[in-house]
Amino acid sequence: MIIFNNTYFPMENFNNSIINNSSNHAADIAQIPPFILIIIFASIYIIVVLSHKTFRAKKFNWLAVNICFSSVIFASIQLFSAVVHLNNIPDTVISCRSKGFITNMAACHILYSHCAATFCRLLSIQYPHKPLFRSSHWLLGSIAVSEIIGTLVAIPDLFFDGFSCTSNYGTRFLRIYTSISTVLISVLIVFGCNIAIFRHVRQSSKRVHDTNNNNANYLSNRDMYLCKMMLLAFGVFFIGWAPIFIQELLFSDQTPLPSDITIFFQILQPICVLADVLLLIYADRPVRKLLIKALTCHGRVPCLFKP
């Protein structure tokens, strides 16, 4: 289902095999830098939040840490796979189905960690006076549920030949199932929750504006900032994952996409995951300010944690 580091379409002859192998190697090389940057930036965010008492106390930061942790696992698996593929290292330790399961599960964890984050934010905004939706048990439970769902969704890869099984890739059921369960459902959840959040904030802003006209400019700026961040986050999310859904449903081994477009999709996905991590850091203003401060400390560790 996911477009990664294997040969995906049957080779009609030896020349086509050489061309496709060359293209896949080029895609692998292009994917390595964004995967490395994902690991670096996501790890930095995790370390900063977990090592700073103030940030740990903000429970919604745990949702962001979960997204970053899933991104690190995903990028690490793909980076390892790219290195193995580029060096032509025999990859026979585990079955192709197990490799497909591990890879798809890592992708599912990223996608459903986003679902958990947006869903928790929606409930906390719509029901601000209910402490349950801001409690540690609720947030940790939501994170656990997203991880469980991500694992369960990928289980069919253990029983059907998927993208890792290049000799028999073409199970229509698995293509449709993984496209819908992994990409489409998660995208719809994130989109629906973000729309509901924006509508609720807009309605709240209008009510406050009706009672206090002095807050009009402030509320307008807040709405504009929220709208921009939501549109940008969803745009990155959609651009990175929607092409996979389109390719899996509309194209097959008999009618594949041109190799250049397939390579572009391969490179686009890690770039969007990287952009998503960077946007997550940018949207967290306290963490962003601390990191900027750390850069101005010229490597002095005590300066980083100085109030």
C-alpha positions in Angstrom: 0.0 0.0 0.0 2.6 2.6 1.0 5.1 3.7 -1.7 8.5 2.9 -0.4 11.7 1.2 -1.1 10.9 -1.8 -3.2 10.3 -2.5 -6.9 6.5 -2.2 -7.3 5.5 -3.1 -10.8 6.2 -6.3 -12.7 9.2 -6.2 -15.1 8.3 -7.0 -18.6 11.9 -7.5 -19.7 15.5 -7.1 -18.6 15.8 -3.5 -19.9 12.7 -2.3 -18.0 14.2 -4.0 -14.9 17.4 -1.9 -15.2 15.4 1.3 -15.7 13.2 0.7 -12.7 16.1 -0.3 -10.5 17.9 2.8 -11.4 14.8 5.0 -10.7 14.2 3.3 -7.4 17.8 3.9 -6.4 17.5 7.6 -7.3 14.3 7.8 -5.2 16.1 6.0 -2.2 18.9 8.5 -2.3 16.5 11.5 -2.4 14.5 10.1 0.5 17.5 9.7 2.9 18.0 13.4 3.8 14.4 14.1 4.7 14.3 10.9 6.8 17.4 11.9 8.7 16.0 15.4 9.3 12.7 13.9 10.5 14.6 11.8 13.1 16.7 14.8 14.2 13.9 17.4 14.6 11.3 15.1 16.0 13.9 13.8 18.5 14.8 17.3 19.5 11.2 18.1 20.2 10.7 15.0 22.2 13.8 15.6 24.3 13.0 19.3 25.0 9.4 18.5 26.1 10.3 15.6 28.3 13.3 17.3 29.9 11.5 20.5 30.7 9.0 20.4 33.6 6.9 23.2 32.3 6.4 21.5 29.0 5.7 18.2 30.6 3.0 19.8 32.7 1.1 20.8 29.5 -0.7 17.6 28.9 -1.6 18.3 25.3 2.1 18.4 24.5 2.0 14.6 25.0 -0.1 14.3 21.9 2.6 16.2 19.9 5.2 14.0 21.4 3.3 10.9 20.3 3.2 12.3 16.7 6.9 13.0 16.8 7.7 9.6 18.3 5.7 7.9 15.6 7.5 10.0 13.0 10.9 8.9 14.3 9.9 5.2 14.2 8.5 5.6 10.7 11.6 7.5 9.4 14.0 5.1 11.0 12.3 2.1 9.4 12.3 3.8 6.0 15.9 5.0 6.3 17.1 1.5 7.2 15.1 0.1 4.2 16.6 2.6 1.9 20.2 1.9 3.0 19.6 -1.9 2.6 18.1 -1.4 -0.8 20.9 0.9 -2.0 23.6 -1.5 -0.8 21.9 -4.5 -2.3 22.1 -6.2 1.1 20.1 -9.6 1.1 16.9 -9.0 3.0 15.8 -12.5 3.9 15.7 -12.3 7.7 11.9 -11.8 7.8 9.2 -12.5 5.3 8.0 -9.9 2.9 4.6 -9.9 4.6 6.2 -9.2 8.0 8.1 -6.3 6.4 4.9 -5.0 4.9 3.2 -5.2 8.3 6.0 -3.3 10.1 6.1 -0.6 7.5 2.4 -0.1 7.2 2.0 -0.2 11.0 4.6 2.6 11.3 2.6 4.7 8.8 -0.7 3.9 10.5 0.8 5.1 13.8 1.7 8.5 12.3 -1.7 8.9 10.7 -3.8 7.8 13.7 -1.7 9.8 16.1 -2.8 12.8 14.2 -6.4 11.6 14.5 -6.0 11.3 18.3 -4.5 14.7 18.6 -7.2 16.5 16.6 -10.0 14.5 18.2 -8.8 15.3 21.7 -8.4 19.0 20.9 -11.9 19.1 19.5 -13.5 17.6 22.7 -11.4 19.9 24.9 -12.6 23.0 23.0 -16.2 21.9 22.7 -16.5 20.8 26.4 -14.0 23.1 28.2 -15.8 22.6 31.6 -15.5 18.8 31.6 -12.2 17.9 33.2 -12.3 14.4 31.8 -11.2 15.7 28.3 -8.2 17.4 29.8 -7.2 14.7 32.2 -4.0 12.6 32.0 -6.0 9.3 31.9 -8.0 10.6 28.9 -5.0 11.8 26.9 -2.9 8.7 27.6 -5.9 6.5 26.9 -6.4 8.3 23.5 -2.7 7.8 22.6 -2.9 4.1 23.5 -6.1 3.6 21.5 -4.5 5.3 18.5 -1.5 3.0 18.7 -3.7 -0.1 19.1 -5.8 1.0 16.0 -2.7 1.6 14.0 -1.5 -1.9 14.8 -4.8 -3.6 14.1 -5.3 -1.8 10.8 -2.0 -3.2 9.5 -2.6 -6.8 10.5 -4.0 -7.9 7.1 -0.5 -7.3 5.7 0.5 -10.5 7.6 -1.9 -12.6 5.6 -1.8 -11.1 2.1 1.0 -10.3 -0.3 1.4 -6.5 -0.3 3.9 -3.9 -1.5 6.9 -5.7 0.0 6.1 -8.9 -1.9 7.3 -7.7 -5.3 6.8 -11.2 -6.9 3.1 -11.2 -6.3 2.1 -7.6 -5.6 -1.4 -7.0 -6.9 -3.9 -8.3 -4.3 -6.8 -6.0 -5.0 -8.4 -6.5 -1.7 -5.3 -5.4 0.2 -4.9 -2.4 -2.0 -8.4 -1.2 -1.4 -8.5 -2.1 2.3 -5.2 -0.4 3.2 -5.9 2.7 1.1 -9.2 3.2 2.9 -8.3 2.1 6.4 -4.9 3.7 6.5 -5.2 6.9 4.4 -8.8 7.8 3.6 -10.3 7.3 7.1 -7.5 9.1 8.9 -7.6 12.1 6.5 -11.4 12.3 6.9 -11.1 12.3 10.7 -8.4 15.0 10.7 -10.4 17.1 8.2 -13.7 16.7 10.1 -12.2 17.5 13.5 -10.4 20.6 12.2 -13.6 21.9 10.5 -15.5 21.3 13.8 -12.9 23.1 15.8 -12.8 26.1 13.5 -16.6 26.4 13.4 -16.8 26.2 17.2 -14.1 28.9 17.7 -15.8 31.1 15.1 -19.1 30.8 16.8 -17.6 31.5 20.2 -15.8 34.5 18.8 -19.0 35.9 17.4 -20.8 35.5 20.7 -18.0 37.3 22.5 -17.9 40.0 19.8 -21.6 40.6 20.3 -21.1 41.3 24.0 -17.9 43.2 23.9 -17.0 45.0 20.7 -13.6 46.0 22.1 -12.4 42.5 21.5 -13.2 42.5 17.8 -9.7 43.0 16.5 -8.2 40.5 18.9 -10.7 37.8 18.0 -10.3 38.4 14.3 -6.5 37.9 14.6 -7.0 34.8 16.7 -9.4 33.4 14.1 -7.0 34.2 11.3 -4.1 32.6 13.0 -6.2 29.5 13.8 -7.4 29.3 10.2 -4.0 29.6 8.7 -2.4 27.0 11.0 -5.3 24.5 10.4 -5.3 25.0 6.7 -1.5 24.7 6.5 -1.4 21.6 8.8 -4.2 19.8 6.9 -2.7 20.9 3.5 0.6 19.2 4.4 -1.2 16.2 5.8 -3.3 15.8 2.7 -0.5 16.4 0.2 1.7 13.9 1.8 -0.8 11.0 2.0 -3.6 11.5 -0.6 -1.4 10.6 -3.6 -0.9 7.1 -2.1 -4.7 6.6 -1.8 -5.2 7.8 -5.4 -2.5 5.6 -6.8 -3.6 2.5 -5.0 -7.2 2.8 -6.0 -7.0 4.1 -9.5 -3.8 2.4 -10.8 -2.7 -1.2 -10.9 0.1 -3.3 -12.3 -1.6 -3.4 -15.7 -2.1 0.4 -15.8 0.7 1.9 -13.6 1.6 5.5 -13.2 4.6 6.8 -15.1 7.8 6.0 -13.2 8.7 9.7 -12.8 5.4 10.4 -11.0 5.8 7.3 -8.8 9.3 8.5 -7.8 7.8 12.0 -7.1 5.3 10.4 -4.7 8.0 8.5 -3.0 10.0 11.7 -2.3 6.9 13.8 -1.5 5.8 11.7 1.4 8.9 12.1 3.7 9.2 15.7 2.7 5.6 16.2 3.9 6.2 14.3 7.1 9.2 16.5 7.8 7.2 19.6 7.1 4.5 18.3 9.5 7.1 17.9 12.3 8.5 21.3 11.6 5.0 22.8 11.7 4.3 21.0 14.9 7.4 22.7 16.5 6.6 26.1 15.0 3.0 26.0 16.3 4.2 25.3 19.9 5.3 28.8 20.7 7.0 28.1 24.1 9.1 25.3 22.6 9.9 27.4 19.6 11.1 30.2 21.8 13.2 27.9 23.9 14.8 26.4 20.8 15.5 29.9 19.4 17.0 30.8 22.7 19.1 27.7 22.7 20.5 28.6 19.2 21.6 31.9 20.6 23.4 30.3 23.6 26.1 29.0 21.3 25.9 25.4 22.6 25.9 26.3 26.3 23.5 23.7 27.8 22.7 25.6 31.1 21.4 28.5 29.0 18.8 26.2 27.4 17.1 25.4 30.7 17.6 28.9 32.3 14.1 30.4 33.1 
